[in-house]
């Protein structure tokens, strides 16, 4: 009789392989569908636009000033520590 742990490991590995195969197959179908709607080698304009907007939003978000963040929490500021 095979121990329960080995059965669980085999079932987990098989389900991982199955999920990976289904994901790659679905991606292939999607890619074929998208390429059929547009000319070969040409991306969708809406997709490019959404990607560009997302990147600019992310860069703006990362460029926000960080002053004042976290005040009132944690260790006191250097001027407060001397009092």
Biotite code that builds the C-alpha atoms (Angstrom):
import biotite.structure as struc

atoms = struc.array([
    struc.Atom([0.000, 0.000, 0.000], chain_id="A", res_id=1, res_name="UNK", atom_name="CA", element="C"),
    struc.Atom([1.297, 3.468, -0.936], chain_id="A", res_id=2, res_name="UNK", atom_name="CA", element="C"),
    struc.Atom([1.493, 6.020, 1.899], chain_id="A", res_id=3, res_name="UNK", atom_name="CA", element="C"),
    struc.Atom([-0.986, 8.875, 1.844], chain_id="A", res_id=4, res_name="UNK", atom_name="CA", element="C"),
    struc.Atom([1.767, 11.516, 1.565], chain_id="A", res_id=5, res_name="UNK", atom_name="CA", element="C"),
    struc.Atom([3.088, 9.989, -1.667], chain_id="A", res_id=6, res_name="UNK", atom_name="CA", element="C"),
    struc.Atom([-0.423, 9.834, -3.138], chain_id="A", res_id=7, res_name="UNK", atom_name="CA", element="C"),
    struc.Atom([-0.923, 13.500, -2.281], chain_id="A", res_id=8, res_name="UNK", atom_name="CA", element="C"),
    struc.Atom([2.392, 14.501, -3.845], chain_id="A", res_id=9, res_name="UNK", atom_name="CA", element="C"),
    struc.Atom([1.600, 12.586, -7.035], chain_id="A", res_id=10, res_name="UNK", atom_name="CA", element="C"),
    struc.Atom([-1.881, 14.102, -7.225], chain_id="A", res_id=11, res_name="UNK", atom_name="CA", element="C"),
    struc.Atom([-0.434, 17.590, -6.727], chain_id="A", res_id=12, res_name="UNK", atom_name="CA", element="C"),
    struc.Atom([2.196, 17.112, -9.422], chain_id="A", res_id=13, res_name="UNK", atom_name="CA", element="C"),
    struc.Atom([-0.342, 15.728, -11.897], chain_id="A", res_id=14, res_name="UNK", atom_name="CA", element="C"),
    struc.Atom([-2.783, 18.558, -11.254], chain_id="A", res_id=15, res_name="UNK", atom_name="CA", element="C"),
    struc.Atom([0.030, 21.114, -11.735], chain_id="A", res_id=16, res_name="UNK", atom_name="CA", element="C"),
    struc.Atom([0.953, 19.576, -15.075], chain_id="A", res_id=17, res_name="UNK", atom_name="CA", element="C"),
    struc.Atom([-2.705, 19.512, -16.125], chain_id="A", res_id=18, res_name="UNK", atom_name="CA", element="C"),
    struc.Atom([-3.245, 23.172, -15.181], chain_id="A", res_id=19, res_name="UNK", atom_name="CA", element="C"),
    struc.Atom([-0.081, 24.200, -17.029], chain_id="A", res_id=20, res_name="UNK", atom_name="CA", element="C"),
    struc.Atom([-1.152, 22.297, -20.165], chain_id="A", res_id=21, res_name="UNK", atom_name="CA", element="C"),
    struc.Atom([-4.639, 23.829, -20.104], chain_id="A", res_id=22, res_name="UNK", atom_name="CA", element="C"),
    struc.Atom([-3.212, 27.339, -19.593], chain_id="A", res_id=23, res_name="UNK", atom_name="CA", element="C"),
    struc.Atom([-0.752, 27.026, -22.480], chain_id="A", res_id=24, res_name="UNK", atom_name="CA", element="C"),
    struc.Atom([-3.413, 25.556, -24.754], chain_id="A", res_id=25, res_name="UNK", atom_name="CA", element="C"),
    struc.Atom([-5.840, 28.374, -23.946], chain_id="A", res_id=26, res_name="UNK", atom_name="CA", element="C"),
    struc.Atom([-3.065, 30.911, -24.561], chain_id="A", res_id=27, res_name="UNK", atom_name="CA", element="C"),
    struc.Atom([-2.429, 29.382, -27.959], chain_id="A", res_id=28, res_name="UNK", atom_name="CA", element="C"),
    struc.Atom([-6.123, 29.592, -28.846], chain_id="A", res_id=29, res_name="UNK", atom_name="CA", element="C"),
    struc.Atom([-6.253, 33.220, -27.687], chain_id="A", res_id=30, res_name="UNK", atom_name="CA", element="C"),
    struc.Atom([-3.129, 34.130, -29.635], chain_id="A", res_id=31, res_name="UNK", atom_name="CA", element="C"),
    struc.Atom([-4.530, 32.541, -32.795], chain_id="A", res_id=32, res_name="UNK", atom_name="CA", element="C"),
    struc.Atom([-7.820, 34.381, -32.307], chain_id="A", res_id=33, res_name="UNK", atom_name="CA", element="C"),
    struc.Atom([-6.144, 37.781, -31.817], chain_id="A", res_id=34, res_name="UNK", atom_name="CA", element="C"),
    struc.Atom([-3.800, 37.299, -34.783], chain_id="A", res_id=35, res_name="UNK", atom_name="CA", element="C"),
    struc.Atom([-6.775, 36.356, -36.933], chain_id="A", res_id=36, res_name="UNK", atom_name="CA", element="C"),
    struc.Atom([-8.530, 39.659, -36.137], chain_id="A", res_id=37, res_name="UNK", atom_name="CA", element="C"),
    struc.Atom([-5.523, 41.884, -36.885], chain_id="A", res_id=38, res_name="UNK", atom_name="CA", element="C"),
    struc.Atom([-2.759, 41.846, -39.421], chain_id="A", res_id=39, res_name="UNK", atom_name="CA", element="C"),
    struc.Atom([0.227, 39.688, -38.559], chain_id="A", res_id=40, res_name="UNK", atom_name="CA", element="C"),
    struc.Atom([2.837, 41.592, -36.556], chain_id="A", res_id=41, res_name="UNK", atom_name="CA", element="C"),
    struc.Atom([0.529, 44.504, -35.731], chain_id="A", res_id=42, res_name="UNK", atom_name="CA", element="C"),
    struc.Atom([-0.669, 44.941, -32.137], chain_id="A", res_id=43, res_name="UNK", atom_name="CA", element="C"),
    struc.Atom([-4.084, 46.220, -31.197], chain_id="A", res_id=44, res_name="UNK", atom_name="CA", element="C"),
    struc.Atom([-4.110, 50.013, -30.719], chain_id="A", res_id=45, res_name="UNK", atom_name="CA", element="C"),
    struc.Atom([-6.351, 49.783, -27.642], chain_id="A", res_id=46, res_name="UNK", atom_name="CA", element="C"),
    struc.Atom([-3.937, 47.363, -26.019], chain_id="A", res_id=47, res_name="UNK", atom_name="CA", element="C"),
    struc.Atom([-0.971, 49.606, -26.713], chain_id="A", res_id=48, res_name="UNK", atom_name="CA", element="C"),
    struc.Atom([-2.881, 52.599, -25.383], chain_id="A", res_id=49, res_name="UNK", atom_name="CA", element="C"),
    struc.Atom([-3.861, 50.819, -22.175], chain_id="A", res_id=50, res_name="UNK", atom_name="CA", element="C"),
    struc.Atom([-0.301, 49.626, -21.649], chain_id="A", res_id=51, res_name="UNK", atom_name="CA", element="C"),
    struc.Atom([1.113, 53.121, -22.130], chain_id="A", res_id=52, res_name="UNK", atom_name="CA", element="C"),
    struc.Atom([-1.431, 54.614, -19.715], chain_id="A", res_id=53, res_name="UNK", atom_name="CA", element="C"),
    struc.Atom([-0.643, 51.965, -17.107], chain_id="A", res_id=54, res_name="UNK", atom_name="CA", element="C"),
    struc.Atom([3.085, 52.553, -17.358], chain_id="A", res_id=55, res_name="UNK", atom_name="CA", element="C"),
    struc.Atom([2.717, 56.322, -17.059], chain_id="A", res_id=56, res_name="UNK", atom_name="CA", element="C"),
    struc.Atom([0.406, 55.906, -14.055], chain_id="A", res_id=57, res_name="UNK", atom_name="CA", element="C"),
    struc.Atom([2.925, 53.607, -12.381], chain_id="A", res_id=58, res_name="UNK", atom_name="CA", element="C"),
    struc.Atom([5.813, 56.020, -13.009], chain_id="A", res_id=59, res_name="UNK", atom_name="CA", element="C"),
    struc.Atom([3.765, 58.926, -11.646], chain_id="A", res_id=60, res_name="UNK", atom_name="CA", element="C"),
    struc.Atom([2.850, 56.862, -8.602], chain_id="A", res_id=61, res_name="UNK", atom_name="CA", element="C"),
    struc.Atom([6.488, 56.002, -7.927], chain_id="A", res_id=62, res_name="UNK", atom_name="CA", element="C"),
    struc.Atom([7.542, 59.644, -8.365], chain_id="A", res_id=63, res_name="UNK", atom_name="CA", element="C"),
    struc.Atom([5.224, 60.972, -5.632], chain_id="A", res_id=64, res_name="UNK", atom_name="CA", element="C"),
    struc.Atom([7.034, 62.830, -2.841], chain_id="A", res_id=65, res_name="UNK", atom_name="CA", element="C"),
    struc.Atom([7.421, 60.790, 0.294], chain_id="A", res_id=66, res_name="UNK", atom_name="CA", element="C"),
    struc.Atom([7.629, 63.653, 2.791], chain_id="A", res_id=67, res_name="UNK", atom_name="CA", element="C"),
    struc.Atom([5.158, 63.433, 5.613], chain_id="A", res_id=68, res_name="UNK", atom_name="CA", element="C"),
    struc.Atom([4.558, 59.743, 5.122], chain_id="A", res_id=69, res_name="UNK", atom_name="CA", element="C"),
    struc.Atom([4.398, 57.855, 8.392], chain_id="A", res_id=70, res_name="UNK", atom_name="CA", element="C"),
    struc.Atom([4.323, 60.827, 10.736], chain_id="A", res_id=71, res_name="UNK", atom_name="CA", element="C"),
    struc.Atom([2.893, 60.103, 14.141], chain_id="A", res_id=72, res_name="UNK", atom_name="CA", element="C"),
    struc.Atom([3.924, 56.467, 14.039], chain_id="A", res_id=73, res_name="UNK", atom_name="CA", element="C"),
    struc.Atom([7.063, 54.589, 14.922], chain_id="A", res_id=74, res_name="UNK", atom_name="CA", element="C"),
    struc.Atom([10.149, 56.234, 16.330], chain_id="A", res_id=75, res_name="UNK", atom_name="CA", element="C"),
    struc.Atom([10.040, 59.951, 17.161], chain_id="A", res_id=76, res_name="UNK", atom_name="CA", element="C"),
    struc.Atom([11.750, 62.465, 14.880], chain_id="A", res_id=77, res_name="UNK", atom_name="CA", element="C"),
    struc.Atom([15.198, 63.735, 15.899], chain_id="A", res_id=78, res_name="UNK", atom_name="CA", element="C"),
    struc.Atom([13.802, 67.029, 17.295], chain_id="A", res_id=79, res_name="UNK", atom_name="CA", element="C"),
    struc.Atom([11.238, 65.169, 19.392], chain_id="A", res_id=80, res_name="UNK", atom_name="CA", element="C"),
    struc.Atom([13.842, 62.805, 20.817], chain_id="A", res_id=81, res_name="UNK", atom_name="CA", element="C"),
    struc.Atom([15.803, 65.619, 22.508], chain_id="A", res_id=82, res_name="UNK", atom_name="CA", element="C"),
    struc.Atom([12.798, 66.900, 24.536], chain_id="A", res_id=83, res_name="UNK", atom_name="CA", element="C"),
])
